[in-house]
């Protein structure tokens, strides 16, 4: 087991946001949007490393995902008279952007908190992190099975609302537990500048 409550919180947040990702229907639109978000991962990482910091980017990612989930829930509940395809594409894009911002920095943020722990503790965290990724999908299926057995005709609205409630708990936990944390922030350096300087030195000295 690892002793960093900050790293443990990251794993729980990761499970919640991964369940949110599972809630988006598997369509060609989702596949295309997911590829775009994956391509943006280096940009999300660069913004965190150079300018804003990983903690802030993670917080923004959780907030964006929560806002998108709320908007999707409102859309399903009130059945707005807008194009279903277009509005969903916009909201899914927003949701995937938030998830992408979180996932691109979550592992780095958590490992920042494990600086003083042994390699065994570090390995334990990585195992739990991968386990969370696998279990989040199974947990989501279980939750949706319960939801669909209650009121199937309102399945989409209840599905999104369940995700919104889950993300709300994540946000509450995120801010309430801050006062108990000993958050270790990494020094903001430009990794691309470092690589450039190394290559320049290597070229200069053959």
N, C-alpha and C positions, 0 to 999 in steps of 0.2 A: 504493500500500500504506500501511497505517497502522502506527505503531510501538509501539502500546500492547499489551503482552502480556496485560494484564488484559482489554482489550476482545476480543482474539483468543480468550482462554479462554472468555469469555461466549458467543461465537459457537459454539464447539465444544460447550459445555454445552447451548446452545439446540438444536443439531442432535440431540443425544442425547435430550433430553426430548421433542422433536417426534416422534422415532421411537417413543418410548414412547406418545405420544398416538395415533400411527397403529396401534399394536398392539391398541388397544381395538376390538372388532368394531363395524361400523357398523350399529347398531340404533336403534330409536326411543328406547330407554333412554339410549343414549349421546348422542343428539341433545338430549334433554331435560336431561340432566346438563350437557352442554356449554353450553347456553343459561344455566343457573343459574350456572355458573362464570364465564361472561362478564359476567353481571350483578354478580358479586362483585368484578370487577377493580378498580373504584374503591375498594372497602373494603380490598383487599389493598394498593393504592397508598397509601391514607391511613394504614394501620397502619405501613407502611414510612417514610413521610415524617414522620409526627408522633412515633411512639414508638420503634420498634425499629431502624430504619435498613434500607436496601435490601440491604446485604450479608447481614445476618442473615436477612432474609425469603427471600432467594434460597437461602441455605444450608438453611433449614428446608424450603423447597419441594422441593429436590433430595432431602433426607433422607426426606420423606414419600413422594415418588414411588418411591424405592428400596425403602422398607418395603412399600409396596403391591405392587410388582412381585415381591418375595420371597414375600409371602403368597399372591399369585395363583399363583406357580410351585409352592408347596407344595400348594396346593389341587388343582391339576391333576395333580400327581405322585401324591398319596396318595388322590385321589378321595374326599374326605370325604362322609359320608352326610348332608349338609345340603342344603337346597334350592339347587339350582344357580343359579336366577334371583336369589334373595335375596342369597346370599353374593357373587355377582359384582357386583350392584348396589352393595353396600356398598364392596367393594374398588375398583371403578371410580370411585366417588365420591371415595374417599380419593386415588386416583391423580390424578384430574382436579383435585382441590384443590391438590395439590402442584405440578402443572404450571401451574395458574392463578396460584399465588403467585409462581412463577418468572417466567412470561411477563409478568405485570403490572408487574414491576420490572426485568427484565433489560436492556431498552433504556435506561432511565434510569440504571441502575447503570453500564453501559458508557460512556455519554456523560459521566458524572461523571469518568471516567478520561481523557477526551480534551480536557480544559479548555485545555491548553497547545499543542494541535496546530492546524494550519491548517484552513481550511474544506474544502480538497481532501482532507485526511486524514479529516475528519469525514464527508464525502460518501462516501469509499471505504468507511468502516466501515458506513454505512447500506446500501450496495450489497451488501457481503458478508453482512450480517445478513439481508437479503431473500433472497439466494442460498441461504443456509443453510436457510431455511424451505422453499424449493422442493426442494433437494437431499436433505433429510432423508427425505422421502417416498420418493424414488427409491432411496435407499440402503437404507431399510427393506425395500422390495420385493425388492431384490437379496439381502439377508441372509436373508429368509424363503424365497426360492426355493432357496437353498443348504441351509437347514435342512430344508425339506420333502423335498428329494431324498435326504436321509440316512435318516430314519425318519419316514415320513408318519403312522404310527399314533400317534406321540408328538409330533405337530406342535405342539399347544397348549402342552405342557409345555416343549418346546425353544424355542418362540417366546418364552415368558415368561422362561425362563432366559437366553436371549440378551440380552433387554432388561435383566434384572437384572445380568448381567455388565457390560454397557455402562455402566449407571448406577453400578456399583461402581467402574469405572475413572474415571468422572467425579468421584465422591466422593474417590477417592485423589488424583487430579490436583488437585482443589479444595483439599485440605488440605496436600499436599506442596509445592505451588508457592507457598503463602502467604508463605513466608520470602523469596521472591525478588520479591515484589510491592512496589510503592509505592502502596498503596491510598489513593485520594483519597475521603474521606467528605464527603458534603454536609452542610451545616448543617441540623439538623432544625427546620423551620419548619412552621407550620400553613397550608397553601395556602388552605384554606377560610376561616380567620380573616382572611387577607390580602384575599381577595375580598370578604368582608363589610365590612372597613374601607374598601376602595376604594368600594364601593357606598354606604356610609354617608357618606363624604366627598362623593361626587357628589350624593347626595340633599340634604345639608346646604347645599351651595353651588350647588344648582340646575344 
